[in-house]
Amino acid sequence: MSTQPQGRVWFIGAGPGDPELITVKGQRLISQADVIVYAGSLVPREVLACARPSATVIDSAPLSLAETHALLRDCALGGGLAARVHTGEPSIYGAVREQAALLDAEGIAWDVVPGVSSAFAAAAAAKVSFTVPGGPQTFILTRLSGRTPVPASEALPGLAAHGAAMAVLLSASEPERVQAELLEGGYPPETAMVLGHKVGWPGGEVVRTRLCDAAETARSHGFTRQTVFLVLPGQNLEVEASRSRLYDASFTHGWREAAQMPDGEASAPVAAAPSHAKEDA
């Protein structure tokens, strides 16, 4: 007696909203899926434009965990491909673990396709970098404590004390608190910041500001939801950024010998690169 082969569930990061910022793999799986369950409050319907006409497409916004699981389970046990489409990057403030635990309990195979976080989409839209030669080499992604608690050891002032670049997500409703806790942690008031609002969505925008003006900037622009705060210490967004040594003619690495500069001619000033700089950095 033959048995029907079991299908699979794919958790897919849809990115920040722009339908073109989903991965090729994610788009392919959506186009092949028999059942697509997506977070309609955060994932634009346009992301699913590649779905087959015969696919069942369901918005999970009004559904409970049990109801969502039943849709994925029934599809997979019937031999189909189920796509569970989440916003951004599934590993960051996502709900994959609780859904995957239910699938594991029933022996259903699942995998994850990464997505673009709103933090990186905002940096791209603003044309800024979190790490800079001669400046921050560490990036912290965090949030304020709220309905979802944050461990005391990860409170914003303590993280700010490191002086690293930072992205603060899921905190748009309290810009005054974000500003106050970053200042409390030791960032200078003039620290450069970028506020990214609904990046990737129609009408989304990024605004450059300073830490001391961050709350006022957010309020004046109506950024009370779907906003990421980028903190960029040691950077002046109004002047040309320092350059890495990696592509400087006078810098030797594994794929290139340093050029001999003519007597009296100096190469353009650049910030020091770490000794372990990768050839493709």
N, C-alpha and C positions, 0 to 999 in steps of 0.2 A: 504494500500500500504506500503510495507516494504522499509526502507531506509538503505543504506549501512552504517555500523558503521564507525565512523571516526577513523583514525589511530593516530599515535603520532610521534613526533620528539624527538630524544635523542641527546643531545650534549655530546660528549664523549671525555674526556681527554686521549690521547694516551700515555702520558708520554714523556720522553726525546728522545726516539728512539728505545731502546731495546724492541723488541716485547714481552718480558717476564715481562716488567715493566708496562704493562697495567693492570687494575684491572680485577678481575674475572667477575664482572658485565659488565664492558665495553666489554670484549671479548665475553661474552654471547650475548649481544645485537647486536654486529656486526655479530655474527653467525646467528642471527635470522632476520636481517634486509632485507627488500626488495630493498631498495635504500641506498647506502653508498656514501656520499660525503666527501672526505677527502682532507686535505691540503697537496698536494703531494710534495711541496717544503720542508716540514718539517716533514712529517709523512712517514716513510718507508713503502713501499708496503707490506712488510712482516707482518706488524701489522694487515693487512686485510686477512691474509692467511686462517683464519677460516670462511670467508664469504661463503655463499651458492653459488654453481655454477650458480644458476639462478638469483642471485642478480645483480642489476645494480650498477657498481662501477665507480665513476666519480671523476677525479682530479679537485679540485676547483681552482687551481692556475691560469688558464686563464679566469676564470669566474668573472663576476661582482656580486655585492650583489643581484641585482634583478634576475639574472640568477640562482644563488644558491638558492635563496628563492623559485623560481618557481619549482625547482626539489623537494625540501622538501615539499612544499605545495601540489603539485600534488600527491605525494606519500601518504601523510597523509589524504588528502580528499578522496583518493581512498580506504581508509581503511588499508593502509600499515604501516609498521614501517620504518621510515627513520633514519639513523644514520649519524650525522654530526660529523666527527672525526677531532678534533683539536690536535695540539701538546701540550705537557706538561700538565699544570693545567688550565682549561678553565677560572677560575676566575682571573688569573694573566695575564695582558696584552693580553687578549683574545678579540674576536669579537662577543661574544655570545649576548650581550645586543642588538645590532643593528639588529641581525637576529631574536632574540626573539620578538622584538617589532613588526616586520612584521607578525610573527605568531600570536601574541596576537590580532593584528588588524583584523585578519580573523578568530579568535576564534579557533585556532588550538592548541591542547595541546602539551606541551613540558616539558622536564625534563633534568637534568644535571647529569652526572657521573664524579666525580673528577678524576684527574690524578696526576702523580708524576711530580713535578717541576724539571727542570734541576738543580736548586740550591740544592735540596735534593739528587738528583742522584750524583752530583759532590761530595757532602760531604760523601756520602756512598762509592763512588769509592776511595776517598782519605783517608777513614777511620778516619774522623775527626768529631767533634761535634761543633755546634754553641754555645751552652751553656755548661759551665763547672762549677763544684763546686768551689766556691771561686773566680770565674771569671764572665764573662758576663752572665747575665740572660735574656737578651733582644736580639732579632734578628730582623734586618731591611732588607727588600727586596725592592730594588729600582732600578733606572736606571738614566743615564745621560739625560739631556734635549737635544732634537734634533728636528727632524721633528715633533715628538710628544712632545709638551711642558710639562715641569714639573713645578708645582706651585713654586713660589719663596721660600715659606716656607719649601719646600721639596728639596731644592738644596743640592747637595752632601756634601759640607763643613758643612752645618748646621746639617745634619744628623750624619756626622762623629763626631761632637762635643760631641755626647752622649757617645762615646766610646763603643758602643754596637757591637756585631757581625753583619756582614752584607753580603749580596749577591747583587752584581751589575750585572744586566742583560741588554741585548740589548745595550751594549756599547763597543763591541769588536773593533770597527773601530777606537776608540780614547783611546787607553791604556794610552798615556801620560797624557791626561786630567783626566782620572780616578785616576791615581797616584797623580797628582798635587792637585786635589780637596780633596782627602782623607788626604793628608799631610796638606793641608790648614786647614782642619777641626780639626787637632790636634792628629791624630794617630801618634805614634812614627815611625820613618823610619824603625825600625827593626820589625814592626808588621808582624806577620806570615800571609801569604796568600796562597791560592790554586787557580790555574787557571784551570778550567775544560773546555776542548775543545771537542765539539761533543760527550759528554758523552752518552753512550748507542748506538752510531753508530759504525760501523766497522772503526777501526783506531782512535777512540776517545781516549783521554788520560787526565790525571790530572798531574799537575806539582806543586810542592811546591816551594815557593819563599818568598821574603820579600817585603814589600811595596816599599822600596826604589829601588828595582830591578824589580818591576812588569811590567813596560812598556817594558823594555829591554827583559825580559823573554817572554812576549807575542809576541814581534816582532821577536825574534830569533827563536821561535817555529812556526811562521806563524799563530798565533792565531788571525786572523782578522775577523772571523765570528763565530757565534754559540759558543761563549765563555762566561762563567760566572766567575766573580771575587768573590772569597770568602775571606772576611776579618775576621781574627780570633785574636782579641786583647787579650793580656794577656796569650797567649799560646806559648809554645815552642814545635814545632812539632818534635823535635829531641829527646825529653825525654818522659818518661812515664807520662801520664796525672794524675792529682789528682783524687782521688776517692770519690764518694758520700758516705755520712754516711748511706744511706738507707739500704745497704746490709752489713754494718759493724756489727760485733757481739755485739758491745757495744752500739748500737743505738736501742732504743725502738720505735716501731710504732704500729699501730692498729692491726697488725697481728703477732707481735712477741715481746716478752720481751727481754730486753738486757741480754746477757750472763754475768755471774759473772766471771771476769778475775782473774786468780790466783794472789796471792800477788806478787808484784814486776813485773808483766808482763803487758805490755801496749799493747793495740790494735794498729794495723797499723795506721799511721797518715793519716787522711782523712780530706777533706775540709768540712766545716760546711754545713749542709743541711737546707733549709728553713723549718720553723716550720710547714708549710702546705704541706710538701712533701707527695705525693700520694703513697699509698701502691704499686701501679703498675708502678711507675715512672721509 
